Amino acid sequence: MTTTLITGANKGLGHETARRLVAAGHTVYIGSRDPERGRRAAERLGARFVQLDITDDASVAAAAKRIEADGGLDVLVNNAGIEERAEDNGVIGAADLTADLMRSTFETNVFGTVRVTHAFLPLLQRSAAPVIVNLSSGLASLTRVTTPGTPTHGYPGVAYPASKTAVNMVTVQYAKAFPGMRINAVEPGFTKTDLNGNTGVQTVEQGAEIIVRMATLGPDGPTGTYVDAEGPLPW
């Protein structure tokens, strides 16, 4: 039996990924900051709930102890993330970017990913087929962002794409450090979720496809990659 933890899984892409992995036979932990929402999501899906705020050391440590006591972990999906937006739900561009906004975004998207990964590494190292999936974005691609005429080039925000580019680097360095694990960054596509004010153009079912695919890799699968549903993306 494969045991999987998905952060931020009480809704959106995390919730759909959990649903698919439960259906595939995984024992899935729904990581959620909000206990009530997390428990409801777990009950709906036939999953387990664990309270988990990825910005809080104590919360992450407690979740790791709980899952270790239950038997360990095979797959970690670092799904939880934020995109700071203005009051009118518009993207905050360079002119309005502040250090505090950048810090807040990185605290969740980058430091939160590292905090959770660090806490669960000992458990994953005991697994026969450990996998880590980090949620990235097409906006993390420096190649795409610097290619005029593309939607990615036209995106005006700074904090979110910078944080996801950092996640890509974290992914590559972890993959090199732990060659026995399958550690990859995925771009789910512009999916309609609360993260982007439901402005996305595809469903969570479509977005979760690449997450599920990379979460179910075998020991001979790729590692250190940055992919979407169509294949590798340019860094």
LOBA-420954 format. One record per residue (C-alpha): residue in three letters; x, y, z. Coordinates in steps of 0.02 Angstrom, whole numbers, padded with zeros to 5 digits, always signed. Each point is the difference from the previous one (the first is absolute). Layout:
% residues N
alaXYZ ...
This chain:
% residues 235
met+00000+00000+00000 thr+00069+00170-00051 thr-00021+00140+00127 thr-00011+00177-00068 leu-00007+00172+00081 ile-00070+00147-00100 thr+00017+00174+00074 gly-00142+00123-00025 ala-00115-00142-00052 asn-00168+00055+00069 lys-00044+00083-00167 gly+00056+00032-00178 leu+00140-00097-00081 gly+00052-00081+00163 his-00175-00065+00031 glu-00017-00070-00176 thr+00172-00080+00011 ala-00051-00080+00165 arg-00161-00066-00077 arg+00094-00079-00144 leu+00134-00078+00109 val-00127-00072+00122 ala-00086-00078-00150 ala+00170-00070-00053 gly+00018-00087+00168 his+00111+00122+00094 thr-00021+00037+00184 val-00013+00189-00014 tyr+00025+00131+00134 ile-00091+00164-00031 gly+00113+00136+00067 ser-00100+00156+00044 arg+00024+00153+00109 asp-00186+00003+00040 pro-00049-00154+00102 glu-00185+00010-00041 arg+00026+00014-00188 gly+00136-00131+00003 arg-00106-00126+00094 arg-00149+00028-00115 ala+00110-00025-00153 ala+00076-00158+00072 glu-00172-00071+00041 arg-00063+00037-00176 leu+00147-00087-00080 gly+00032-00146+00117 ala+00167+00076+00048 arg+00084+00046+00164 phe+00015+00176+00068 val+00155+00078+00075 gln+00007+00180+00059 leu+00142+00083-00093 asp+00049+00182-00019 ile+00154-00001-00110 thr+00056+00170+00067 asp+00008-00063+00179 asp+00144-00107+00064 ala-00099-00076+00143 ser-00147-00046-00111 val+00113-00085-00127 ala+00097-00094+00135 ala-00161-00062+00080 ala-00065-00061-00168 ala+00162-00093-00032 lys-00010-00086+00170 arg-00181-00049-00031 ile+00035-00076-00170 glu+00157-00087+00063 ala-00100-00077+00142 asp-00130-00060-00125 gly+00132-00093-00100 gly+00097+00121-00109 leu-00009+00087-00168 asp+00037-00043-00182 val-00059+00150-00099 leu+00002+00186+00043 val-00096+00123-00109 asn+00049+00179+00042 asn-00159+00078-00067 ala-00040+00142+00121 gly+00040+00172-00070 ile-00058+00179-00018 glu-00006+00136-00130 glu-00017+00173+00075 arg-00134+00103-00087 ala-00068+00177+00017 glu-00170+00037+00076 asp-00078+00003-00174 asn+00073-00176-00029 gly+00127+00068-00123 val+00181-00057-00006 ile+00120+00110+00099 gly+00131+00065-00122 ala+00177+00065+00020 ala-00053+00179+00039 asp-00095-00056+00155 leu+00115-00140+00056 thr+00065+00018+00178 ala+00125-00100+00098 asp-00137-00054+00120 leu-00106-00069-00142 met+00149-00092-00072 arg+00043-00069+00172 ser-00178-00061+00029 thr-00005-00091-00167 phe+00169-00082+00027 glu-00046-00049+00178 thr-00135-00114-00066 asn+00056-00051-00174 val+00186-00022+00032 phe+00038-00008+00185 gly-00159-00101+00032 thr+00051-00127-00132 val+00173-00015+00077 arg-00069-00009+00177 val-00117-00144-00043 thr+00129-00091-00106 his+00131+00011+00136 ala-00119-00067+00133 phe-00056-00149-00105 leu+00167-00048-00077 pro+00039-00127+00138 leu-00166-00088-00033 leu+00022+00003-00189 gln+00175-00071+00014 arg-00074-00155+00081 ser-00119-00028-00146 ala+00039-00127-00136 ala-00060+00123-00134 pro+00003+00179+00066 val-00074+00139-00107 ile-00011+00189+00021 val-00107+00107-00115 asn+00023+00189+00012 leu-00135+00111-00073 ser+00083+00124-00116 ser-00073+00107-00139 gly+00028+00041-00182 leu+00040+00174+00065 ala+00156-00072+00080 ser+00080-00025-00171 leu+00126+00139-00035 thr-00002-00055-00182 arg-00188+00024-00015 val-00007+00160+00100 thr+00130+00079-00115 thr-00083-00056-00162 pro-00102+00148-00069 gly-00175-00033-00063 thr-00039-00141+00120 pro-00128+00003+00143 thr+00142-00036+00121 his+00098+00151-00062 gly-00153+00108+00027 tyr-00024-00046+00183 pro+00042+00156+00103 gly+00025-00077+00173 val+00169-00021+00083 ala-00017-00090+00166 tyr-00093-00156-00057 pro+00108-00044-00152 ala+00159+00039+00097 ser-00055-00118+00139 lys-00038-00140-00122 thr+00167+00023-00088 ala+00079-00023+00171 val-00105-00158+00024 asn+00072-00066-00163 met+00177+00026+00063 val-00042-00081+00167 thr-00071-00148-00095 val+00156-00024-00106 gln+00118+00013+00148 tyr-00100-00123+00106 ala-00008-00121-00147 lys+00190+00005-00015 ala+00023-00021+00187 phe-00119-00149+00013 pro+00020-00103-00159 gly-00101-00142+00075 met-00155+00108+00002 arg-00108+00060-00146 ile-00010+00189+00027 asn-00082+00106-00134 ala-00082+00169-00029 val-00166+00005-00092 glu-00099+00133-00090 pro-00185-00044+00014 gly-00052+00135-00124 phe-00110+00155+00023 thr-00132-00085+00106 lys-00156+00080+00071 thr+00032+00005+00188 asp-00011+00120+00146 leu+00187+00033-00019 asn-00031+00104-00157 gly-00173+00062+00044 asn-00074-00136-00110 thr+00064+00085-00157 gly+00079-00159-00069 val-00052-00079-00163 gln+00005-00185+00043 thr-00082-00110+00131 val+00081-00075+00154 glu-00024-00170-00081 gln+00110+00056-00144 gly+00127+00085+00113 ala+00019-00148+00117 glu+00046-00120-00141 ile+00187+00039+00000 ile+00007+00006+00190 val-00075-00174+00014 arg+00113-00065-00138 met+00157+00060+00087 ala-00063-00054+00173 thr-00016-00179-00062 leu+00174-00018-00075 gly+00096-00161+00028 pro+00182-00009+00055 asp+00058+00007-00181 gly-00098+00159-00039 pro+00076+00170-00041 thr+00068+00116+00134 gly+00057+00181+00003 thr-00121+00047-00139 tyr-00121+00145-00032 val-00151-00062-00096 asp-00180+00030-00049 ala-00126-00122-00072 glu+00082+00014-00171 gly+00178-00034+00058 pro+00159+00093+00054 leu-00004+00190+00014 pro+00144+00120-00035 trp+00082+00065+00156 
